[in-house]
Amino acid sequence: MGMNREEDPQLWDLLGRSKGAAPSPFFSRNVVRAVRAEIPERDGLSGWFNLRRLVPAFSAAAAVAIAVFTFQVLHHQVSPRRGSITVEVQDPEVAADLDLLASNDDDDDTSLL
């Protein structure tokens, strides 16, 4: 339901001669100033606790924790070599005898009897 030029020619003539509305040259600056005035800036410690900073920090911490946990689990799954026994001997003669026995492990054991 629009208006036709024939309905009110004087109104259309007046509208044709009117100057169009133009924004102020400082319009964008004023809009940015109004937006900044509405959003308070967070200084100090409370400024650090927002999602833009917390999500990457927690993601990095989780990645490090997973890497450390995985390394620990894989490191402890490796069992020591079979047959190797660590014994702390206080007597040097016994230690020498144990070294002799360990070196003769692949030899025939009948010579020890």
C-alpha positions as CSV (number, residue, x, y, z in Angstrom):
1,M,0.0,0.0,0.0
2,G,2.3,2.7,-1.3
3,M,1.6,6.3,-2.0
4,N,1.3,7.4,-5.6
5,R,2.8,10.6,-6.9
6,E,-0.7,11.6,-8.2
7,E,-2.3,11.4,-4.7
8,D,-0.4,14.4,-3.2
9,P,1.9,16.1,-5.7
10,Q,2.8,19.0,-3.3
11,L,4.1,16.5,-0.7
12,W,6.3,14.8,-3.3
13,D,7.6,18.1,-4.6
14,L,8.5,19.1,-1.0
15,L,10.2,15.7,-0.4
16,G,12.2,16.1,-3.6
17,R,13.5,19.5,-2.5
18,S,14.4,18.4,1.0
19,K,18.0,17.8,1.9
20,G,18.8,14.1,2.8
21,A,20.0,13.3,6.3
22,A,23.8,12.8,6.4
23,P,25.6,11.3,9.4
24,S,28.0,13.4,11.4
25,P,31.7,13.0,10.4
26,F,32.3,11.9,14.0
27,F,29.5,9.4,14.0
28,S,31.7,6.2,14.2
29,R,33.9,7.8,16.9
30,N,30.9,8.7,19.0
31,V,29.4,5.2,18.7
32,V,32.7,3.5,19.7
33,R,32.9,5.9,22.7
34,A,29.4,5.0,23.8
35,V,30.1,1.3,23.5
36,R,33.3,1.6,25.5
37,A,31.5,3.6,28.2
38,E,28.9,0.8,28.6
39,I,31.5,-2.0,28.9
40,P,33.6,-1.6,32.0
41,E,37.3,-2.5,31.6
42,R,38.5,-5.1,34.0
43,D,41.9,-4.2,35.4
44,G,44.0,-6.3,37.7
45,L,43.4,-9.9,38.7
46,S,39.7,-10.0,37.6
47,G,40.7,-9.1,34.1
48,W,42.6,-12.3,33.7
49,F,39.6,-14.6,34.5
50,N,37.7,-14.5,31.3
51,L,37.1,-17.3,28.8
52,R,39.4,-15.8,26.1
53,R,42.4,-16.4,28.4
54,L,41.3,-19.4,30.5
55,V,40.4,-21.8,27.7
56,P,43.9,-21.7,26.0
57,A,45.6,-21.9,29.4
58,F,43.6,-24.9,30.6
59,S,44.0,-26.6,27.2
60,A,47.8,-26.2,27.4
61,A,47.8,-27.5,31.0
62,A,45.7,-30.5,30.1
63,A,48.0,-31.3,27.1
64,V,51.0,-31.2,29.4
65,A,49.3,-33.3,32.0
66,I,48.3,-35.9,29.4
67,A,51.8,-36.0,28.0
68,V,53.4,-36.5,31.5
69,F,50.9,-39.1,32.4
70,T,51.4,-41.0,29.2
71,F,55.2,-40.9,29.6
72,Q,55.0,-42.2,33.2
73,V,52.7,-45.0,32.2
74,L,54.8,-46.1,29.2
75,H,58.0,-45.7,31.2
76,H,56.8,-48.0,34.0
77,Q,55.5,-50.6,31.6
78,V,59.0,-51.5,30.5
79,S,60.0,-54.3,32.7
80,P,63.7,-54.9,33.6
81,R,65.6,-57.6,31.7
82,R,64.8,-61.1,32.8
83,G,67.5,-62.7,34.9
84,S,69.1,-59.6,36.0
85,I,69.1,-59.2,39.8
86,T,70.6,-56.3,41.6
87,V,72.1,-57.4,44.9
88,E,73.9,-55.2,47.3
89,V,76.6,-57.3,48.9
90,Q,78.6,-56.0,51.8
91,D,81.3,-58.8,51.8
92,P,83.9,-58.4,49.0
93,E,84.6,-62.2,48.9
94,V,80.9,-63.0,48.4
95,A,80.7,-60.3,45.7
96,A,83.7,-61.8,43.9
97,D,82.0,-65.3,44.0
98,L,78.7,-63.8,42.7
99,D,80.6,-62.2,39.9
100,L,82.2,-65.5,39.0
101,L,78.9,-67.2,39.1
102,A,77.3,-64.6,36.9
103,S,80.1,-64.7,34.3
104,N,79.8,-68.5,34.1
105,D,76.1,-68.4,33.5
106,D,76.3,-69.7,29.9
107,D,78.9,-72.3,30.7
108,D,78.2,-75.8,31.9
109,D,77.1,-75.8,35.6
110,T,78.7,-79.2,36.4
111,S,82.1,-77.6,37.0
112,L,80.7,-75.8,40.0
113,L,79.7,-79.0,41.8
